[in-house]
Amino acid sequence: MSQNNGYPFGFLDEYAKKEVRRSVLKAIALPGYQVPYSSREMPMGRGFGTGGLQLTLALIGPGEVLKVIDQGSDDSVNAVNLRSFVELTCPGIATTAKTEEASLIQSRHRIPEKALNDRQLLVLQVPYPDPLSVVEPSEDRRKAMHGEADYARLLVKLYEDIVKFKEITISHRYPTRINGHYIIDPSPIPRFDVPKLHQSAALALLGAGREKKIYAVPPYTDAVPIAFDDIPFRIEDFNDDQGRRRTCQRCGCQTSYLDEFIDSTSGEKLYQCSDIDWCNDQLTATQHLEEVDI
Ligand SMILES: [Zn+2]
């Protein structure tokens, strides 16, 4: 066992890591099933990504390259702290901000814009793992409903949305059916990111530390957001009043998920890619094209 600053490699003891790995194997074997695990105390509050962190620490090894993002940014406080903790307790790993260089990506609230490949692992931090908790308070009953794929009450909830607002108003944590059976809470990623889980080349693991659950969307597996035949699922469109797709004010990208800012001097609304690495890449590509033109 490697030692660093008095911590065992990966902070968790070997037994805890083995338990997480066994839970991961079960989660892959039963796509979308919420596997209970003991979820250890971490030196940070539950709700700050401890579920994702325990997955990362149990799975990362020397020579691997880690990227940590929060809302698409590598530099937000949560991402910086989680990355520093992994660097401190896992000597021999490297970190990166480039999506394509990472072998393990831990994320909160976004899936990178760039398509992931089959050598990459995506770890999502999850606050509330069970999509049925909005319609059924008893976990025992929810387990039976999941087992029987009885999601009628969830569909009724969506239908009530349509009756009240004429559309499904869920913006994050959109209920998604995995491999034709279990419906998962895909963590608070926007609707925009949900289709990226469908038939993804990369394995996605979801960890809820406070709720003590691990679940998975294995590679090349169906992940279908629930909807109705006449009211299909749709992603955010980012169109302006004239129906034109808004573009990133920094790189000009017309396809990415955009964050909205208010310009402090003009008071004008500005839009920018939420995935900073993607935005930087688009900017470099545009500048390169301009140089070629010259
Ligand atoms: Zn951009």
Boltz pocket constraint, residues with backbone or C-beta under 6 A from the ligand:
constraints:
  - pocket:
      binder: B
      contacts: [[A, 248], [A, 249], [A, 250], [A, 251], [A, 252], [A, 253], [A, 272], [A, 273], [A, 275], [A, 278], [A, 279], [A, 280], [A, 282]]
      max_distance: 6.0
